[in-house]
Amino acid sequence: MNKLIVAMLVPLLAACSATTLERTYRGTYSYGHEVRSFKPCNEREDYWVSFDWAGIEMQDFYENARKPPYQPLYIEFRGQVLNEDVDGFAEQSSGLIRISEVFNYTFEVPSGCN
């Protein structure tokens, strides 16, 4: 009986710990030739961005609506900074951030987001 309870709790606890690493981020996203970066509002870090289905709509909007190259897009999303080695152009960033859910995006960057 105890082994059954433990066997059921282990996956549940693992799932809980994975989601606690995620948080809501606000900042600017830039995309262009060899650039896919996110800078949180009022912070110095600049992360290389990774996403799958969660960022496709936002990325399509960015590519179709931007005017100048690398135009900042204000974005709010749920995600997490990954503890992974990066290479290539991503090496110039503070690390890798993964977007798991996009809440909002606009080319109008709020004045309080530097």
C-alpha positions as CSV (number, residue, x, y, z in Angstrom):
1,M,0.0,0.0,0.0
2,N,2.8,2.5,0.9
3,K,4.7,1.6,-2.2
4,L,1.6,2.4,-4.3
5,I,1.1,5.8,-2.6
6,V,4.8,6.6,-3.2
7,A,4.6,5.5,-6.8
8,M,1.6,7.8,-7.3
9,L,3.1,10.8,-5.5
10,V,6.5,10.8,-7.3
11,P,5.2,11.9,-10.8
12,L,2.8,14.4,-9.1
13,L,5.6,16.0,-7.1
14,A,7.9,16.1,-10.2
15,A,5.2,17.9,-12.2
16,C,4.7,20.4,-9.4
17,S,8.4,21.2,-9.2
18,A,8.6,21.7,-12.9
19,T,5.8,24.2,-13.0
20,T,7.1,26.2,-10.0
21,L,10.2,27.1,-12.1
22,E,8.0,29.0,-14.5
23,R,6.9,32.6,-13.9
24,T,5.4,35.5,-15.7
25,Y,7.8,37.7,-17.7
26,R,7.3,41.1,-19.2
27,G,9.7,42.8,-21.6
28,T,10.7,43.2,-25.2
29,Y,11.3,40.6,-27.8
30,S,13.4,41.2,-30.9
31,Y,13.8,39.1,-34.0
32,G,15.9,39.3,-37.0
33,H,18.9,37.7,-38.8
34,E,20.6,35.6,-36.2
35,V,18.7,37.3,-33.4
36,R,15.9,36.0,-31.2
37,S,16.2,37.8,-27.9
38,F,14.1,38.8,-24.9
39,K,15.0,41.6,-22.5
40,P,12.9,41.7,-19.3
41,C,11.6,45.2,-18.4
42,N,14.0,47.2,-16.3
43,E,16.7,44.4,-16.1
44,R,20.1,44.1,-17.8
45,E,19.7,40.4,-18.8
46,D,19.1,39.6,-22.5
47,Y,18.0,36.0,-23.2
48,W,18.0,33.9,-26.3
49,V,14.4,32.8,-26.9
50,S,13.1,29.2,-27.3
51,F,9.5,28.3,-28.0
52,D,7.4,25.8,-29.8
53,W,3.6,26.0,-30.4
54,A,3.3,28.6,-27.6
55,G,5.1,31.4,-29.5
56,I,4.1,30.6,-33.1
57,E,1.2,33.1,-33.3
58,M,3.3,35.8,-31.7
59,Q,6.2,35.1,-34.1
60,D,3.9,35.2,-37.1
61,F,2.5,38.6,-35.9
62,Y,6.0,39.9,-35.4
63,E,7.2,38.9,-38.9
64,N,4.1,40.3,-40.7
65,A,3.6,43.5,-38.8
66,R,7.1,44.9,-37.9
67,K,8.5,47.8,-39.9
68,P,12.2,48.2,-39.2
69,P,14.4,45.1,-38.5
70,Y,14.8,44.1,-34.9
71,Q,11.8,46.3,-33.8
72,P,11.1,45.7,-30.1
73,L,7.8,43.9,-29.4
74,Y,6.4,44.2,-25.9
75,I,5.4,40.7,-24.7
76,E,4.0,39.1,-21.5
77,F,4.4,35.4,-21.2
78,R,4.8,32.4,-18.9
79,G,8.1,30.7,-19.1
80,Q,11.4,29.8,-17.5
81,V,15.1,30.4,-17.8
82,L,16.7,27.1,-18.7
83,N,19.9,25.9,-17.2
84,E,21.4,24.8,-20.5
85,D,24.6,25.5,-22.4
86,V,24.1,27.7,-25.5
87,D,26.2,28.1,-28.6
88,G,26.5,30.1,-31.7
89,F,24.8,33.6,-31.6
90,A,23.0,32.6,-28.3
91,E,26.4,32.6,-26.5
92,Q,26.3,36.4,-26.5
93,S,23.1,36.3,-24.3
94,S,22.6,35.9,-20.6
95,G,21.1,32.5,-21.1
96,L,18.2,30.7,-22.7
97,I,14.5,31.4,-21.8
98,R,11.7,29.2,-22.9
99,I,8.2,30.6,-23.6
100,S,5.4,28.2,-22.7
101,E,2.4,30.5,-22.9
102,V,2.0,33.9,-24.4
103,F,-0.5,36.3,-22.8
104,N,-0.1,39.5,-24.6
105,Y,2.1,41.2,-27.3
106,T,2.1,44.6,-29.0
107,F,4.6,47.0,-30.7
108,E,3.6,49.7,-28.2
109,V,6.1,49.3,-25.4
110,P,4.9,50.7,-22.1
111,S,6.8,53.7,-20.8
112,G,7.7,51.9,-17.6
113,C,9.5,49.1,-19.5
114,N,13.1,50.0,-20.2
